[in-house]
């Protein structure tokens, strides 16, 4: 056992002064937000859609564009992910292109 006396720091105090200005925190209590759509915007007005069980391209076209015949445009926009328009799978994410306006 050591007989050396240990330093006594019990009376030591410290004070820190700062020249930094006190900044108040921002108040966001009155901030509100709304979401008009949960669809992700891709580019050029395109949206994405996740294929559900029982979906077909013509059903998706009918639901989103009001006409089943628009399945061709969906297929053309997704040739990089859909090889056969009759073989789509739940969970697949496809692009829903903007359709040209009809006269």
Short mmCIF file of the C-alpha atoms (twelve columns), coordinates in Angstrom:
data_MODEL
# 
_entry.id   MODEL 
# 
loop_
_atom_site.group_PDB 
_atom_site.id 
_atom_site.type_symbol 
_atom_site.label_atom_id 
_atom_site.label_alt_id 
_atom_site.label_comp_id 
_atom_site.label_asym_id 
_atom_site.label_seq_id 
_atom_site.Cartn_x 
_atom_site.Cartn_y 
_atom_site.Cartn_z 
_atom_site.pdbx_PDB_model_num 
ATOM 1   C CA . UNK A 1   0.000   0.000   0.000   1 
ATOM 2   C CA . UNK A 2   1.297   3.466   -0.903  1 
ATOM 3   C CA . UNK A 3   1.823   6.085   1.787   1 
ATOM 4   C CA . UNK A 4   1.836   8.988   -0.681  1 
ATOM 5   C CA . UNK A 5   -0.746  11.673  -0.069  1 
ATOM 6   C CA . UNK A 6   -3.204  12.118  -2.948  1 
ATOM 7   C CA . UNK A 7   -4.191  15.528  -4.285  1 
ATOM 8   C CA . UNK A 8   -7.417  16.967  -2.873  1 
ATOM 9   C CA . UNK A 9   -9.597  18.592  -5.568  1 
ATOM 10  C CA . UNK A 10  -12.771 18.921  -3.480  1 
ATOM 11  C CA . UNK A 11  -12.580 22.755  -3.330  1 
ATOM 12  C CA . UNK A 12  -11.968 23.246  -7.075  1 
ATOM 13  C CA . UNK A 13  -14.666 25.094  -9.015  1 
ATOM 14  C CA . UNK A 14  -14.895 26.167  -12.638 1 
ATOM 15  C CA . UNK A 15  -16.798 28.746  -14.644 1 
ATOM 16  C CA . UNK A 16  -17.057 28.909  -18.437 1 
ATOM 17  C CA . UNK A 17  -17.827 32.193  -20.154 1 
ATOM 18  C CA . UNK A 18  -18.777 32.247  -23.818 1 
ATOM 19  C CA . UNK A 19  -18.889 35.080  -26.308 1 
ATOM 20  C CA . UNK A 20  -21.237 33.111  -28.538 1 
ATOM 21  C CA . UNK A 21  -24.668 34.719  -28.834 1 
ATOM 22  C CA . UNK A 22  -27.614 32.889  -27.337 1 
ATOM 23  C CA . UNK A 23  -29.755 31.578  -30.197 1 
ATOM 24  C CA . UNK A 24  -33.385 30.782  -29.594 1 
ATOM 25  C CA . UNK A 25  -34.685 27.549  -31.059 1 
ATOM 26  C CA . UNK A 26  -37.081 27.797  -33.979 1 
ATOM 27  C CA . UNK A 27  -40.753 27.402  -33.110 1 
ATOM 28  C CA . UNK A 28  -42.467 24.979  -35.488 1 
ATOM 29  C CA . UNK A 29  -45.622 24.540  -33.408 1 
ATOM 30  C CA . UNK A 30  -47.802 26.348  -35.981 1 
ATOM 31  C CA . UNK A 31  -46.411 24.524  -39.029 1 
ATOM 32  C CA . UNK A 32  -48.818 22.293  -40.932 1 
ATOM 33  C CA . UNK A 33  -48.452 20.231  -44.089 1 
ATOM 34  C CA . UNK A 34  -50.734 18.361  -46.444 1 
ATOM 35  C CA . UNK A 35  -50.078 15.521  -48.857 1 
ATOM 36  C CA . UNK A 36  -52.139 15.451  -52.024 1 
ATOM 37  C CA . UNK A 37  -50.735 12.160  -53.297 1 
ATOM 38  C CA . UNK A 38  -48.636 9.294   -52.047 1 
ATOM 39  C CA . UNK A 39  -47.526 8.447   -55.580 1 
ATOM 40  C CA . UNK A 40  -43.879 9.029   -56.295 1 
ATOM 41  C CA . UNK A 41  -43.246 11.418  -59.155 1 
ATOM 42  C CA . UNK A 42  -40.554 10.002  -61.436 1 
ATOM 43  C CA . UNK A 43  -40.037 12.441  -64.294 1 
ATOM 44  C CA . UNK A 44  -42.071 14.130  -66.957 1 
ATOM 45  C CA . UNK A 45  -45.261 13.619  -64.964 1 
ATOM 46  C CA . UNK A 46  -44.745 9.875   -64.591 1 
ATOM 47  C CA . UNK A 47  -45.760 8.134   -61.390 1 
ATOM 48  C CA . UNK A 48  -44.941 4.704   -60.054 1 
ATOM 49  C CA . UNK A 49  -47.324 1.922   -59.106 1 
ATOM 50  C CA . UNK A 50  -46.685 -1.271  -57.156 1 
ATOM 51  C CA . UNK A 51  -48.448 -4.223  -58.749 1 
ATOM 52  C CA . UNK A 52  -50.947 -5.984  -56.498 1 
ATOM 53  C CA . UNK A 53  -52.226 -9.570  -56.624 1 
ATOM 54  C CA . UNK A 54  -54.838 -9.881  -59.385 1 
ATOM 55  C CA . UNK A 55  -53.620 -6.840  -61.356 1 
ATOM 56  C CA . UNK A 56  -53.286 -6.824  -65.111 1 
ATOM 57  C CA . UNK A 57  -51.907 -3.994  -67.208 1 
ATOM 58  C CA . UNK A 58  -55.375 -3.365  -68.659 1 
ATOM 59  C CA . UNK A 59  -56.912 -3.239  -65.151 1 
ATOM 60  C CA . UNK A 60  -54.227 -0.800  -64.014 1 
ATOM 61  C CA . UNK A 61  -54.815 1.307   -67.160 1 
ATOM 62  C CA . UNK A 62  -58.578 1.315   -66.562 1 
ATOM 63  C CA . UNK A 63  -58.114 2.328   -62.898 1 
ATOM 64  C CA . UNK A 64  -55.565 5.072   -63.597 1 
ATOM 65  C CA . UNK A 65  -56.517 6.388   -67.024 1 
ATOM 66  C CA . UNK A 66  -60.157 5.404   -67.355 1 
ATOM 67  C CA . UNK A 67  -59.520 3.174   -70.363 1 
ATOM 68  C CA . UNK A 68  -58.175 -0.359  -70.447 1 
ATOM 69  C CA . UNK A 69  -56.663 0.149   -73.912 1 
ATOM 70  C CA . UNK A 70  -53.972 2.369   -72.373 1 
ATOM 71  C CA . UNK A 71  -52.169 -0.791  -71.214 1 
ATOM 72  C CA . UNK A 72  -49.988 -0.469  -74.332 1 
ATOM 73  C CA . UNK A 73  -48.534 2.829   -73.066 1 
ATOM 74  C CA . UNK A 74  -47.834 1.290   -69.650 1 
ATOM 75  C CA . UNK A 75  -46.112 -1.673  -71.287 1 
ATOM 76  C CA . UNK A 76  -44.047 0.584   -73.586 1 
ATOM 77  C CA . UNK A 77  -42.925 2.716   -70.630 1 
ATOM 78  C CA . UNK A 78  -41.800 -0.397  -68.721 1 
ATOM 79  C CA . UNK A 79  -40.077 -2.531  -71.357 1 
ATOM 80  C CA . UNK A 80  -36.959 -2.416  -69.189 1 
ATOM 81  C CA . UNK A 81  -38.771 -4.289  -66.388 1 
ATOM 82  C CA . UNK A 82  -41.643 -6.122  -68.118 1 
ATOM 83  C CA . UNK A 83  -40.743 -8.659  -70.806 1 
ATOM 84  C CA . UNK A 84  -44.244 -10.053 -71.331 1 
ATOM 85  C CA . UNK A 85  -47.344 -7.903  -70.662 1 
ATOM 86  C CA . UNK A 86  -49.213 -11.017 -69.518 1 
ATOM 87  C CA . UNK A 87  -46.577 -11.783 -66.863 1 
ATOM 88  C CA . UNK A 88  -46.479 -9.132  -64.164 1 
ATOM 89  C CA . UNK A 89  -45.942 -9.941  -60.519 1 
ATOM 90  C CA . UNK A 90  -47.148 -8.551  -57.173 1 
ATOM 91  C CA . UNK A 91  -44.503 -6.249  -55.705 1 
ATOM 92  C CA . UNK A 92  -43.159 -5.139  -59.078 1 
ATOM 93  C CA . UNK A 93  -42.882 -1.352  -59.277 1 
ATOM 94  C CA . UNK A 94  -43.783 0.075   -62.673 1 
ATOM 95  C CA . UNK A 95  -43.932 3.539   -64.169 1 
ATOM 96  C CA . UNK A 96  -47.287 5.051   -65.070 1 
ATOM 97  C CA . UNK A 97  -46.526 7.458   -67.905 1 
ATOM 98  C CA . UNK A 98  -48.452 10.615  -68.616 1 
ATOM 99  C CA . UNK A 99  -50.801 10.015  -71.509 1 
ATOM 100 C CA . UNK A 100 -50.980 12.572  -74.305 1 
ATOM 101 C CA . UNK A 101 -54.087 14.720  -74.177 1 
ATOM 102 C CA . UNK A 102 -56.722 13.727  -76.684 1 
ATOM 103 C CA . UNK A 103 -58.396 16.384  -78.841 1 
# 
